[in-house]
């Protein structure tokens, strides 16, 4: 399954890219020891949270675009939750604005039952999680450039 969310940052691409390539400790929200993060949105005011381990790959630059691959997987119980393979991308909108996009792919665990759960509920949770993550990263990037 594919999920994606984009948000605009009121800062030029150069500063955002510089911060992104310095590594996730500078911009990934609440990244704790052992690269663990508590991920998940609030749905109807109720937090749906899960501790995940985050792995960042090497930054990639292509022209004015910058990206960094990310993988996150549940720390426990791993077999009940999907592994998300994705990336964070930065692209210029204009001279003063940068678009940040967080996207990823995952395969629901537990076979057919997992796919049915994903269709009924979990895909919306994944979308909300990626939205919350993109907004949090954008806030950190914007704040680091003030």
N, C-alpha and C positions, 0 to 999 in steps of 0.2 A: 504494500500500500504506500502511496505517495502522500506526503504532507508538505505544505510550504506556507510561509507567511512573510510579507515584506513590510517594512516601516521606513519612513524617511527620518534622517538625522539632520538637524540644522547646523551642519558643519561641513567644510570642504572635504573631499575624498582623501587628500594627502594626509591630513592629521589622523583621520579614521584608519587609513591603511597602515600608517606607522604604528599605531597602537595595536591593531590586530596582529601584525607580524611579530610583535614583541612577545606574544604568547598568551594563552587563555587566562593566566593568573591576573592579567591586567584588565580583562574585559568580560570574562565569563562570570556571571553573578553567583555569589555565595559558593565558590569553588573551595571546598575544604581540603583537609589532609587526604592524602592518597587519591587526589583528583576525584573526590566524591562530591556529588551535588544532589540536593533534594529537588526533584522535578515534579511538576504537576500543577494543574490549574485549580481554580475554585469553580465548582459547578453548583449553581443554586446556593451560593454562599458557603458551601462545604468544601474544604480543601481535600483534594485527592492527590496525595503525595507518595512518592517512592524514591528511595535512595538509589542513585545510579553512579556508576564509574564512568568518567569521561576521558576519552583519549583524543587528543588533537594531533593531526598530521602536520606535514610541512606546508607552510603558506605557499600559495601559487599566485603569481602576478601575470596578467596578460593585458598589456597596454595600461589603461587607467583602472582596470578591474583588479580586485584582490579577493582571494578565497582561501579558506582553510577547511580541510576535511575534519569531520568530527564523528566519533562513534560514542554512543552511550548505551550501557546495558545495566540491567538491574543487578544490584549486588546480592540480593537474596529475596525470595527464591528465584533464581535466574531462569529456570525453565518455564515459569508461569508468565513471563513478560518478554516482549520482543526486543531484539537488538535493533537500535536505530542507527543506520549508516547515513550520514548526511554531510552538510557543509554550511558554512557561513560565508556569504558573499557580499562584497561591497562594490557598488558601481556609482559613478557620478550621475546625478540628475541634472545639475547645472553647476556653476562655479561655487555655489554656497551650500548645496544640499547633496547628501549621499543617501542612496537607497541601500538598506541592509536587508538581505534575504536569508532566512534560515529554512533549509529544506532537508528532507530525508525520506528514506525508504525503510520499510520494515515488513516482516512477514509475521502475521499473527501466530503465536504458538498454539499448541494443542490441536492441530489439524483442523478438521471440519468444525468442531465445536468452537475453536478459537476464531475461525473465520466468521461464524455466525455471531459470536459475541462482538467481534470487531464491527460487523455491519450494524448491529443493534445499538451499541454504545461506545465501544472502545475507540473507534476511529474519530469520533467527536472529541474524546479525551485527548487523543494524539494531536488533533488539530489545535485544541485549546492549549496544550502543553507547548507546542511549537510557537504559537502566538505569544504566550507568556514569556518564553525564552527569548524570542526576537525583540520584544519590547524591553526586556531587562538588559539585554546586550546593548541595544541602542542607547538606553539610559546611561549605562556605564561608559560607552564610547563618548557620548556627548558630554558627560560630566568630566571625563579625563582631559578634555580639550578646553576647559574653561580656564 
